[in-house]
Amino acid sequence: MTPSPEAAPNPAEPAALPVLHRDGMMLVIDKPFGLPVHTGPKGGETLADHLDALRFGLPKRPELAHRLDKDTSGCLVLGRHAKALALLGKLFAEGKVDKTYVALTRGAPAADAGRIDQPLAKRSPHRGWWMQAVPKGAPGALEAITDFRVLHRGEGLAVLALSPLTGRTHQLRAHLAHLGAPILGDAIYGGASRLPGGPGLHLQSRRIAVPIARNGPPVAVSAPLPPHMCETLRALGLDPDAIGAAADTAFTRPAAG
């Protein structure tokens, strides 16, 4: 989308939290790699430490409408007040928000495009949020569906666009590991690597489209790929901007007519 003056990042905003879109209902920020959205057992800086700076004149700070893992960067939606949060929560719960991710993987799916319909469950009560693929109907099994499209294949590596149709914890990471193509830099699900981009998780929330207006088109916003993913893409001879643009249109739905 072409940002409006209001949607453009403001130099006065915290450098770690560039605002990609702002209207009366919501913000879309570019969450940095490595910043957790909630306080963990070890404490430390979290997204919550920056939310007061994003009030933009409102009496209360915005709050999360959904979440991203600590090491997943990119588009994150915040509701600016209680009415907005309730509406956004409903849209996310009903699967009406379109989400596109970009991932670099070790290995690739056999098909160039397809759907992963594979239930997930917690590995054990002692593994926190770690997930694993399980048969349908297994104890604790949760429906988990991801669409994918391969944007590039290389020697032992691939670049994928991903569209999660459900919102399970670690869904994309567990699904790709189940296919034998774990995400680069994923120490939990098997994608750790010494590629030029470093050990960081190579997964980004690239684009989000939120049907926030009752009688208008969805608000569609894209985030630039993070530096560590750009470094790896360039080392592979790929243009990060071209990869991002391809991901933006990977799951475009045909217009009704």
Sequence and secondary structure as in RCSB ss.txt:
>XXXX:A:sequence
MTPSPEAAPNPAEPAALPVLHRDGMMLVIDKPFGLPVHTGPKGGETLADHLDALRFGLPKRPELAHRLDKDTSGC
LVLGRHAKALALLGKLFAEGKVDKTYVALTRGAPAADAGRIDQPLAKRSPHRGWWMQAVPKGAPGALEAITDFRV
LHRGEGLAVLALSPLTGRTHQLRAHLAHLGAPILGDAIYGGASRLPGGPGLHLQSRRIAVPIARNGPPVAVSAPL
PPHMCETLRALGLDPDAIGAAADTAFTRPAAG
>XXXX:A:secstr
    TTTS  TTS TTS EEEE SSEEEEEE TT  SS  TT    GGGGGGGG TT SS  EESS   TT EEE
EEEESSHHHHHHHHHHHHTT SEEEEEEEEES  SSSEEEEE  EEES TTSTT EEE  TT TT B  EEEEEE
EEE SSEEEEEEEESS  TTHHHHHHHHTT  BTT TTTT     TT SS  EEEEEEEE  STTS  EEEE   
 HHHHHHHHHTT  HHHHHHHHHTTT      
